């Protein structure tokens, strides 16, 4: 007899992204969905990279508050945090995930 799994189902979250070198801007982002395994917790970089819709190799920066919780304040300052560890949870800005993406390699 098989045991039933108690793992929580995977839900999807929206990722807004732009590639400045392609002429994209933060004001008019592209969008894709990435899995997250825990409700209320942003996905890990590896999940974002695995769901990224464009072929090639990319570097991801995520919009983050300069001061933790500062994105809840009017006029809060944002910074772009480099994310390089696939096991790292990506940053949120005002409840959304916003990525500035740089192409570092193209698949043949």
Rosetta blueprint (number, residue, H / E / L):
1 X L
2 X L
3 X L
4 X L
5 X L
6 X L
7 X L
8 X L
9 X L
10 X L
11 X E
12 X E
13 X E
14 X E
15 X E
16 X E
17 X E
18 X E
19 X L
20 X H
21 X H
22 X H
23 X L
24 X L
25 X E
26 X L
27 X L
28 X E
29 X L
30 X E
31 X E
32 X E
33 X E
34 X E
35 X E
36 X E
37 X L
38 X L
39 X L
40 X L
41 X L
42 X L
43 X L
44 X E
45 X H
46 X H
47 X H
48 X H
49 X H
50 X H
51 X H
52 X L
53 X L
54 X L
55 X L
56 X L
57 X E
58 X E
59 X E
60 X E
61 X E
62 X E
63 X E
64 X E
65 X E
66 X L
67 X L
68 X L
69 X L
70 X H
71 X H
72 X H
73 X L
74 X L
75 X L
76 X L
77 X L
78 X E
79 X E
80 X E
81 X E
82 X E
83 X E
84 X L
85 X L
86 X L
87 X L
88 X L
89 X E
90 X L
91 X L
92 X L
93 X E
94 X L
95 X L
96 X E
97 X E
98 X E
99 X E
100 X E
101 X E
102 X E
103 X E
104 X E
105 X E
106 X L
107 X L
108 X L
